[in-house]
Amino acid sequence: RLAEGLLGAQSQADSKVANVMSDCTGLLVALSKTTDPQRQLKVVQELQDLSNQYNFLPLGKQAVGKIIDLIKRAREAQKKAQEEKDGQPVSSLPALVRPCIQLLKNVTKPPPSNATARDKQAVSSNLDGFVMESENVLLLMDLVGVRDPYVQLATVILLTNILSGKKDRAQQIILSKPIAVNQLVALLEGTGDMVRNEALLLLRRLIDGNPTIQKIVAFDNVFDKVLGIAKSEGYLMGGVIVVDILKLIATMVEKNSSNQTYFVESGCVGRLVPFLESAAAQSMNSGSGGSIERRMEILNATLQILDFLLTDNHRVSSGKSLCPALLRITSAPGLPSKVKAYALKIVGRLIDGRARNQTTMVSASVSIIPVITDLETHLRSGGGVEAKEERRPALVYVLQLALGHDPASLSGVPADVMSAAHYALRSLLRKNFGGQAAVCQALSHVAVTYE
């Protein structure tokens, strides 16, 4: 009976798809034959309704081209009306544009991995209808600038779909008119949150694997824009939007020396410090806002950006706050040892061969609030019931970690953290007589008891 039920359900599903396909074919024939605008609008609306039920409608190249042509004519009509009003903006797009864009957005949606070969082929064929003509993609780049949030949002998602399925060809077309990229970056400001958030995803797709487009986007002041958004979202509390921002930045600076230099020289490194400070100030085990997994993802993405910036010939300056903020990560409660070790390795790369950064580290201090794991032993040693915040020289703190004693947890140090502390010390000592003298002096302040 179970098998019969499953076969019956599958038969009903196949019958429903067959009916949708039949309706789709009939509507496409009707669309190809009519020139009446009202009839065209009605047919497109019916196709949109079908696409809401079944995303993988096989419109095909010819039908996609026809629908794009309808959008193009509607856009030209709007621009003509604007010219007749002496350049004054026309209040709205022609009614045909919305259902056309929504239909095209639906039928280009990336199919899931378990989709049938028929559905995957349908989406691929629909996408081919776009990229076969450069003007089709450039038309969409123009549409994102219209004053219609509905059309803006659907167009941004449609462009993301095209870049997901036909990335190389779409990037090639967009590079033929690089000024069009400015329209996309402009969506990060002055639009609603939904359009802005989808624009972030679009930009991530757009720059993927293309250093030239990455440079164009970077020099459109995108670093300043997205870091401003991250600040308004609350840094670590910003959730998935901040994750998208940091991943966008990471993609733009990884293996792109021009963008690395621009990011550093425009003062953006210092704007990453609040991410580290908020991570260190909050226990990752607490529910202080945002999921723990999301906050960890944001912290890891921030560290990764710093990692990408610290090339052999980097110009990253520690300033007064970067090195202490990284060290504070290693003493923060609730963070896994893997993250603490990563932060220490970045400290090592930050100071390696950089005299000014080495001096900053030696003169810095770290705020520590010990976590009492053995209250009885702590009280016997003269401690109070509650641990008090302490400030220690950063170098003394790193030495303690390297020697196997964590003053924050009052316990042993995980092997990966100890190894990272050794690396940070080697980076400080290498060809640095001043650093060697500082370490010798710091050793006199380090007391480690072995049992």
TORMI-494984 format. One line per field, with one value per residue (C-alpha): residue number from 1; residue in one letter; y, z, x. Coordinates in steps of 0.1 Angstrom, whole numbers, plus 5000, padded with zeros to 4 digits. Layout:
% residues N
nr = NUM, ...
rest = A, ...
Y = Y, ...
Z = Z, ...
X = X, ...
***
This chain:
% residues 451
nr = 1, 2, 3, 4, 5, 6, 7, 8, 9, 10, 11, 12, 13, 14, 15, 16, 17, 18, 19, 20, 21, 22, 23, 24, 25, 26, 27, 28, 29, 30, 31, 32, 33, 34, 35, 36, 37, 38, 39, 40, 41, 42, 43, 44, 45, 46, 47, 48, 49, 50, 51, 52, 53, 54, 55, 56, 57, 58, 59, 60, 61, 62, 63, 64, 65, 66, 67, 68, 69, 70, 71, 72, 73, 74, 75, 76, 77, 78, 79, 80, 81, 82, 83, 84, 85, 86, 87, 88, 89, 90, 91, 92, 93, 94, 95, 96, 97, 98, 99, 100, 101, 102, 103, 104, 105, 106, 107, 108, 109, 110, 111, 112, 113, 114, 115, 116, 117, 118, 119, 120, 121, 122, 123, 124, 125, 126, 127, 128, 129, 130, 131, 132, 133, 134, 135, 136, 137, 138, 139, 140, 141, 142, 143, 144, 145, 146, 147, 148, 149, 150, 151, 152, 153, 154, 155, 156, 157, 158, 159, 160, 161, 162, 163, 164, 165, 166, 167, 168, 169, 170, 171, 172, 173, 174, 175, 176, 177, 178, 179, 180, 181, 182, 183, 184, 185, 186, 187, 188, 189, 190, 191, 192, 193, 194, 195, 196, 197, 198, 199, 200, 201, 202, 203, 204, 205, 206, 207, 208, 209, 210, 211, 212, 213, 214, 215, 216, 217, 218, 219, 220, 221, 222, 223, 224, 225, 226, 227, 228, 229, 230, 231, 232, 233, 234, 235, 236, 237, 238, 239, 240, 241, 242, 243, 244, 245, 246, 247, 248, 249, 250, 251, 252, 253, 254, 255, 256, 257, 258, 259, 260, 261, 262, 263, 264, 265, 266, 267, 268, 269, 270, 271, 272, 273, 274, 275, 276, 277, 278, 279, 280, 281, 282, 283, 284, 285, 286, 287, 288, 289, 290, 291, 292, 293, 294, 295, 296, 297, 298, 299, 300, 301, 302, 303, 304, 305, 306, 307, 308, 309, 310, 311, 312, 313, 314, 315, 316, 317, 318, 319, 320, 321, 322, 323, 324, 325, 326, 327, 328, 329, 330, 331, 332, 333, 334, 335, 336, 337, 338, 339, 340, 341, 342, 343, 344, 345, 346, 347, 348, 349, 350, 351, 352, 353, 354, 355, 356, 357, 358, 359, 360, 361, 362, 363, 364, 365, 366, 367, 368, 369, 370, 371, 372, 373, 374, 375, 376, 377, 378, 379, 380, 381, 382, 383, 384, 385, 386, 387, 388, 389, 390, 391, 392, 393, 394, 395, 396, 397, 398, 399, 400, 401, 402, 403, 404, 405, 406, 407, 408, 409, 410, 411, 412, 413, 414, 415, 416, 417, 418, 419, 420, 421, 422, 423, 424, 425, 426, 427, 428, 429, 430, 431, 432, 433, 434, 435, 436, 437, 438, 439, 440, 441, 442, 443, 444, 445, 446, 447, 448, 449, 450, 451
rest = R, L, A, E, G, L, L, G, A, Q, S, Q, A, D, S, K, V, A, N, V, M, S, D, C, T, G, L, L, V, A, L, S, K, T, T, D, P, Q, R, Q, L, K, V, V, Q, E, L, Q, D, L, S, N, Q, Y, N, F, L, P, L, G, K, Q, A, V, G, K, I, I, D, L, I, K, R, A, R, E, A, Q, K, K, A, Q, E, E, K, D, G, Q, P, V, S, S, L, P, A, L, V, R, P, C, I, Q, L, L, K, N, V, T, K, P, P, P, S, N, A, T, A, R, D, K, Q, A, V, S, S, N, L, D, G, F, V, M, E, S, E, N, V, L, L, L, M, D, L, V, G, V, R, D, P, Y, V, Q, L, A, T, V, I, L, L, T, N, I, L, S, G, K, K, D, R, A, Q, Q, I, I, L, S, K, P, I, A, V, N, Q, L, V, A, L, L, E, G, T, G, D, M, V, R, N, E, A, L, L, L, L, R, R, L, I, D, G, N, P, T, I, Q, K, I, V, A, F, D, N, V, F, D, K, V, L, G, I, A, K, S, E, G, Y, L, M, G, G, V, I, V, V, D, I, L, K, L, I, A, T, M, V, E, K, N, S, S, N, Q, T, Y, F, V, E, S, G, C, V, G, R, L, V, P, F, L, E, S, A, A, A, Q, S, M, N, S, G, S, G, G, S, I, E, R, R, M, E, I, L, N, A, T, L, Q, I, L, D, F, L, L, T, D, N, H, R, V, S, S, G, K, S, L, C, P, A, L, L, R, I, T, S, A, P, G, L, P, S, K, V, K, A, Y, A, L, K, I, V, G, R, L, I, D, G, R, A, R, N, Q, T, T, M, V, S, A, S, V, S, I, I, P, V, I, T, D, L, E, T, H, L, R, S, G, G, G, V, E, A, K, E, E, R, R, P, A, L, V, Y, V, L, Q, L, A, L, G, H, D, P, A, S, L, S, G, V, P, A, D, V, M, S, A, A, H, Y, A, L, R, S, L, L, R, K, N, F, G, G, Q, A, A, V, C, Q, A, L, S, H, V, A, V, T, Y, E
Y = 5000, 5024, 5017, 5022, 5055, 5068, 5058, 5076, 5108, 5107, 5102, 5132, 5154, 5144, 5152, 5186, 5194, 5182, 5206, 5235, 5228, 5226, 5259, 5275, 5264, 5279, 5312, 5315, 5309, 5336, 5360, 5355, 5363, 5394, 5430, 5445, 5459, 5449, 5414, 5412, 5423, 5397, 5369, 5378, 5380, 5345, 5332, 5349, 5330, 5298, 5305, 5311, 5275, 5259, 5278, 5258, 5269, 5262, 5296, 5291, 5316, 5330, 5336, 5352, 5374, 5385, 5393, 5413, 5432, 5441, 5455, 5474, 5490, 5499, 5515, 5535, 5547, 5558, 5577, 5593, 5605, 5619, 5639, 5653, 5665, 5684, 5658, 5656, 5620, 5599, 5587, 5550, 5524, 5510, 5483, 5456, 5458, 5444, 5411, 5406, 5411, 5388, 5361, 5362, 5362, 5331, 5311, 5317, 5307, 5283, 5248, 5227, 5199, 5172, 5189, 5168, 5170, 5185, 5213, 5221, 5222, 5246, 5270, 5269, 5275, 5305, 5319, 5315, 5338, 5366, 5362, 5356, 5394, 5418, 5444, 5421, 5421, 5459, 5466, 5450, 5470, 5501, 5490, 5487, 5525, 5530, 5545, 5514, 5493, 5463, 5464, 5471, 5441, 5417, 5430, 5426, 5390, 5383, 5396, 5374, 5344, 5352, 5355, 5322, 5303, 5321, 5339, 5342, 5354, 5379, 5393, 5397, 5417, 5439, 5447, 5460, 5488, 5492, 5523, 5502, 5487, 5521, 5515, 5483, 5498, 5527, 5503, 5500, 5535, 5552, 5520, 5498, 5471, 5443, 5458, 5467, 5431, 5415, 5440, 5426, 5391, 5404, 5421, 5389, 5370, 5398, 5400, 5363, 5353, 5385, 5409, 5436, 5439, 5437, 5468, 5487, 5480, 5489, 5523, 5531, 5535, 5502, 5495, 5527, 5519, 5484, 5490, 5518, 5493, 5469, 5496, 5505, 5468, 5465, 5447, 5413, 5416, 5423, 5387, 5374, 5409, 5415, 5381, 5389, 5423, 5406, 5379, 5405, 5424, 5391, 5382, 5417, 5417, 5380, 5379, 5413, 5436, 5467, 5463, 5454, 5486, 5506, 5490, 5498, 5533, 5543, 5536, 5506, 5483, 5503, 5499, 5461, 5466, 5471, 5436, 5422, 5443, 5433, 5397, 5400, 5419, 5393, 5358, 5336, 5313, 5340, 5351, 5387, 5391, 5371, 5334, 5321, 5304, 5337, 5357, 5331, 5333, 5371, 5369, 5343, 5364, 5394, 5375, 5361, 5396, 5405, 5373, 5382, 5417, 5405, 5396, 5395, 5432, 5444, 5479, 5472, 5493, 5480, 5515, 5516, 5492, 5464, 5443, 5446, 5438, 5406, 5396, 5403, 5376, 5351, 5359, 5361, 5334, 5311, 5312, 5280, 5275, 5274, 5310, 5321, 5305, 5322, 5356, 5350, 5339, 5371, 5390, 5372, 5381, 5417, 5423, 5401, 5424, 5455, 5476, 5500, 5472, 5454, 5485, 5488, 5453, 5457, 5489, 5475, 5460, 5434, 5435, 5401, 5389, 5355, 5327, 5309, 5272, 5260, 5283, 5265, 5268, 5304, 5314, 5296, 5317, 5349, 5356, 5370, 5353, 5373, 5377, 5413, 5427, 5430, 5448, 5431, 5440, 5423, 5408, 5393, 5378, 5362, 5348, 5332, 5316, 5303, 5289, 5270, 5292, 5310, 5339, 5342, 5307, 5301, 5267, 5251, 5263, 5243, 5231, 5252, 5284, 5277, 5271, 5303, 5322, 5307, 5320, 5355, 5356, 5344, 5372, 5397, 5383, 5378, 5404, 5426, 5433, 5457, 5429, 5405, 5429, 5434, 5397, 5393, 5420, 5405, 5371, 5386, 5393, 5359, 5333, 5299, 5270, 5235, 5206
Z = 5000, 5008, 4974, 4957, 4976, 4966, 4930, 4930, 4945, 4919, 4891, 4904, 4905, 4870, 4858, 4874, 4858, 4824, 4828, 4837, 4807, 4784, 4797, 4794, 4757, 4749, 4766, 4748, 4715, 4724, 4734, 4701, 4680, 4698, 4695, 4717, 4749, 4771, 4758, 4762, 4799, 4805, 4790, 4809, 4842, 4835, 4828, 4860, 4879, 4864, 4873, 4909, 4909, 4890, 4888, 4860, 4831, 4799, 4782, 4759, 4743, 4719, 4745, 4769, 4741, 4734, 4771, 4773, 4742, 4760, 4789, 4766, 4748, 4781, 4794, 4761, 4765, 4800, 4789, 4761, 4785, 4807, 4778, 4771, 4807, 4802, 4820, 4851, 4865, 4855, 4885, 4876, 4850, 4826, 4841, 4819, 4834, 4869, 4858, 4831, 4856, 4882, 4856, 4844, 4880, 4888, 4857, 4862, 4898, 4904, 4906, 4937, 4934, 4934, 4905, 4875, 4843, 4826, 4851, 4850, 4812, 4813, 4836, 4815, 4783, 4800, 4811, 4775, 4764, 4784, 4778, 4740, 4737, 4757, 4756, 4776, 4806, 4803, 4802, 4836, 4849, 4838, 4855, 4889, 4889, 4885, 4913, 4919, 4949, 4935, 4902, 4918, 4941, 4914, 4890, 4915, 4922, 4885, 4879, 4908, 4891, 4858, 4875, 4894, 4862, 4835, 4855, 4830, 4802, 4824, 4838, 4803, 4793, 4824, 4818, 4784, 4802, 4835, 4845, 4849, 4880, 4897, 4895, 4915, 4942, 4945, 4957, 4990, 5000, 4997, 4992, 5014, 5035, 5012, 4981, 4999, 5013, 4979, 4964, 4987, 4975, 4939, 4944, 4959, 4928, 4905, 4918, 4922, 4905, 4886, 4898, 4873, 4885, 4921, 4915, 4898, 4928, 4953, 4938, 4939, 4977, 4985, 5016, 5033, 5024, 5036, 5068, 5075, 5071, 5095, 5121, 5118, 5122, 5154, 5142, 5159, 5165, 5128, 5118, 5082, 5067, 5084, 5074, 5038, 5041, 5056, 5029, 5002, 5016, 5020, 4984, 4972, 4991, 4988, 4963, 4950, 4959, 4945, 4967, 4997, 4994, 4989, 5020, 5042, 5029, 5032, 5069, 5068, 5090, 5121, 5113, 5118, 5154, 5168, 5155, 5176, 5206, 5206, 5203, 5233, 5254, 5251, 5262, 5232, 5255, 5264, 5246, 5243, 5208, 5176, 5175, 5189, 5155, 5136, 5160, 5156, 5118, 5119, 5141, 5119, 5088, 5104, 5113, 5077, 5062, 5084, 5074, 5037, 5042, 5060, 5029, 5029, 5019, 5038, 5051, 5079, 5110, 5144, 5156, 5193, 5192, 5166, 5184, 5219, 5204, 5188, 5221, 5240, 5217, 5232, 5267, 5260, 5277, 5255, 5224, 5211, 5211, 5173, 5171, 5199, 5181, 5148, 5165, 5179, 5145, 5130, 5158, 5148, 5111, 5120, 5139, 5119, 5105, 5113, 5139, 5145, 5151, 5173, 5194, 5197, 5209, 5235, 5249, 5248, 5277, 5278, 5299, 5316, 5337, 5350, 5349, 5382, 5375, 5410, 5436, 5466, 5452, 5442, 5477, 5493, 5471, 5485, 5457, 5462, 5455, 5422, 5398, 5392, 5359, 5355, 5330, 5321, 5296, 5263, 5261, 5296, 5286, 5254, 5274, 5299, 5271, 5255, 5288, 5292, 5317, 5308, 5333, 5319, 5326, 5354, 5338, 5311, 5276, 5246, 5223, 5193, 5214, 5229, 5194, 5181, 5211, 5203, 5167, 5179, 5201, 5173, 5151, 5178, 5184, 5149, 5140, 5167, 5195, 5212, 5212, 5227, 5255, 5261, 5264, 5289, 5310, 5307, 5319, 5353, 5357, 5346, 5373, 5363, 5387, 5375, 5395
X = 5000, 5028, 5044, 5011, 5006, 5041, 5035, 5002, 5016, 5044, 5019, 4999, 5030, 5040, 5005, 5006, 5039, 5026, 4996, 5019, 5041, 5010, 4997, 5032, 5034, 5000, 5008, 5042, 5024, 4999, 5027, 5045, 5013, 5000, 5011, 4984, 5000, 4970, 4970, 5008, 5004, 4978, 4998, 5030, 5010, 4996, 5032, 5043, 5016, 5027, 5063, 5052, 5039, 5067, 5101, 5116, 5094, 5112, 5107, 5137, 5159, 5133, 5107, 5132, 5144, 5107, 5101, 5134, 5123, 5090, 5110, 5133, 5103, 5087, 5119, 5123, 5087, 5094, 5126, 5107, 5080, 5107, 5122, 5087, 5085, 5118, 5139, 5116, 5115, 5085, 5067, 5065, 5075, 5050, 5029, 5044, 5079, 5071, 5056, 5083, 5111, 5094, 5088, 5125, 5137, 5116, 5127, 5164, 5165, 5194, 5180, 5188, 5214, 5187, 5167, 5159, 5180, 5150, 5147, 5184, 5183, 5153, 5171, 5203, 5183, 5166, 5199, 5213, 5185, 5201, 5238, 5235, 5231, 5252, 5225, 5202, 5225, 5233, 5196, 5193, 5222, 5203, 5171, 5186, 5188, 5150, 5130, 5109, 5119, 5099, 5117, 5151, 5148, 5137, 5163, 5191, 5180, 5178, 5213, 5225, 5208, 5226, 5260, 5253, 5246, 5267, 5293, 5322, 5300, 5281, 5313, 5327, 5296, 5297, 5334, 5324, 5307, 5325, 5306, 5275, 5292, 5286, 5249, 5253, 5275, 5251, 5224, 5243, 5231, 5198, 5177, 5157, 5173, 5160, 5175, 5208, 5211, 5205, 5229, 5256, 5250, 5251, 5284, 5299, 5289, 5300, 5336, 5341, 5374, 5377, 5405, 5396, 5360, 5373, 5394, 5365, 5343, 5370, 5377, 5340, 5345, 5328, 5350, 5338, 5302, 5301, 5320, 5296, 5267, 5285, 5288, 5251, 5242, 5262, 5293, 5292, 5255, 5248, 5240, 5241, 5244, 5277, 5289, 5281, 5300, 5331, 5331, 5328, 5358, 5378, 5372, 5383, 5416, 5426, 5455, 5447, 5476, 5460, 5429, 5451, 5470, 5439, 5422, 5452, 5459, 5423, 5424, 5400, 5422, 5414, 5377, 5381, 5392, 5356, 5348, 5376, 5369, 5332, 5341, 5366, 5341, 5313, 5313, 5306, 5287, 5262, 5230, 5240, 5227, 5228, 5235, 5267, 5275, 5269, 5291, 5319, 5315, 5319, 5350, 5366, 5358, 5375, 5406, 5407, 5407, 5436, 5453, 5449, 5463, 5494, 5515, 5553, 5554, 5524, 5520, 5496, 5503, 5493, 5484, 5475, 5446, 5450, 5476, 5460, 5426, 5440, 5457, 5425, 5408, 5432, 5421, 5384, 5362, 5342, 5364, 5378, 5416, 5416, 5404, 5428, 5457, 5447, 5447, 5481, 5495, 5482, 5500, 5532, 5528, 5518, 5551, 5575, 5602, 5581, 5600, 5572, 5546, 5571, 5575, 5537, 5534, 5561, 5545, 5509, 5490, 5462, 5431, 5425, 5396, 5407, 5381, 5382, 5381, 5391, 5376, 5392, 5427, 5421, 5410, 5440, 5463, 5447, 5422, 5388, 5354, 5352, 5381, 5391, 5402, 5439, 5461, 5493, 5521, 5513, 5547, 5545, 5511, 5524, 5554, 5531, 5512, 5544, 5555, 5522, 5504, 5472, 5465, 5430, 5419, 5444, 5451, 5472, 5475, 5462, 5490, 5479, 5477, 5512, 5526, 5511, 5526, 5560, 5556, 5547, 5578, 5600, 5586, 5595, 5630, 5642, 5668, 5655, 5680, 5655, 5629, 5654, 5662, 5625, 5618, 5647, 5632, 5597, 5610, 5618, 5581, 5569, 5564, 5552, 5547, 5550, 5535
***
